[in-house]
Amino acid sequence: MKDPTGVAQQLQAAIWITSVCVRIAEGCCELAGGMAVSESSSPQRRVRDLLVAAQRVAVQPRNYVTAGAAVLARRAA
């Protein structure tokens, strides 16, 4: 059985890393200006790819509920 605290930490890290990557890619699009609007532009593709990754089950912010439950269980023990 996996340690709930370890699972919670992994979920939190995945959510944070994904969120930061999305913000970085969006910043790159802003810096690229009008060129980034094109569907064939590299920054635009990266933002779309990262947004899809952010929507995956493992990195959904709702997983903070799992993380919080693990922390509460550890404190109660």
C-alpha positions as CSV (number, residue, x, y, z in Angstrom):
1,M,0.0,0.0,0.0
2,K,1.3,3.4,-0.9
3,D,1.9,6.0,1.8
4,P,-0.9,8.5,1.6
5,T,1.4,11.3,2.5
6,G,3.8,10.5,-0.3
7,V,0.9,10.3,-2.8
8,A,-0.4,13.6,-1.6
9,Q,3.0,15.2,-2.1
10,Q,3.4,13.8,-5.6
11,L,-0.1,15.1,-6.5
12,Q,0.8,18.5,-5.1
13,A,4.1,18.6,-7.0
14,A,2.4,17.5,-10.3
15,I,-0.3,20.2,-10.0
16,W,2.3,22.9,-9.1
17,I,4.7,22.0,-12.0
18,T,1.9,21.9,-14.5
19,S,0.5,25.2,-13.4
20,V,3.9,26.8,-13.6
21,C,4.5,25.4,-17.1
22,V,1.2,26.7,-18.4
23,R,2.0,30.2,-17.0
24,I,5.5,30.1,-18.6
25,A,4.1,29.1,-22.0
26,E,1.4,31.8,-21.8
27,G,4.1,34.3,-21.0
28,C,6.1,33.2,-24.1
29,C,3.0,33.7,-26.2
30,E,2.6,37.2,-24.8
31,L,6.2,38.0,-25.6
32,A,5.9,36.5,-29.1
33,G,3.1,39.0,-29.9
34,G,1.0,38.7,-33.0
35,M,3.1,35.9,-34.3
36,A,1.9,33.6,-31.5
37,V,-1.7,33.8,-32.6
38,S,-1.1,31.6,-35.6
39,E,-2.2,28.0,-35.1
40,S,1.1,26.8,-36.6
41,S,3.2,28.9,-34.2
42,S,5.4,26.9,-31.8
43,P,4.3,28.9,-28.7
44,Q,0.6,28.4,-29.5
45,R,1.1,24.7,-29.9
46,R,3.0,24.5,-26.6
47,V,0.2,26.3,-24.7
48,R,-2.4,24.0,-26.2
49,D,-0.4,20.9,-25.3
50,L,0.1,22.2,-21.7
51,L,-3.5,23.1,-21.3
52,V,-4.5,19.5,-22.3
53,A,-1.9,18.1,-19.8
54,A,-3.4,20.4,-17.1
55,Q,-6.8,18.9,-17.7
56,R,-5.7,15.4,-17.0
57,V,-6.9,13.6,-14.0
58,A,-3.6,13.4,-12.2
59,V,-2.9,17.1,-12.2
60,Q,-6.4,18.5,-11.5
61,P,-6.5,20.9,-8.6
62,R,-9.4,18.8,-7.2
63,N,-6.7,16.3,-6.1
64,Y,-5.8,18.7,-3.3
65,V,-8.8,17.1,-1.5
66,T,-6.8,13.8,-1.6
67,A,-3.7,15.6,-0.4
68,G,-5.6,17.3,2.4
69,A,-7.2,14.1,3.5
70,A,-3.8,12.5,3.7
71,V,-2.4,15.3,5.8
72,L,-5.4,15.2,8.2
73,A,-5.1,11.4,8.5
74,R,-1.4,11.7,9.4
75,R,-2.1,14.4,12.1
76,A,-5.0,12.3,13.6
77,A,-2.7,9.3,14.0
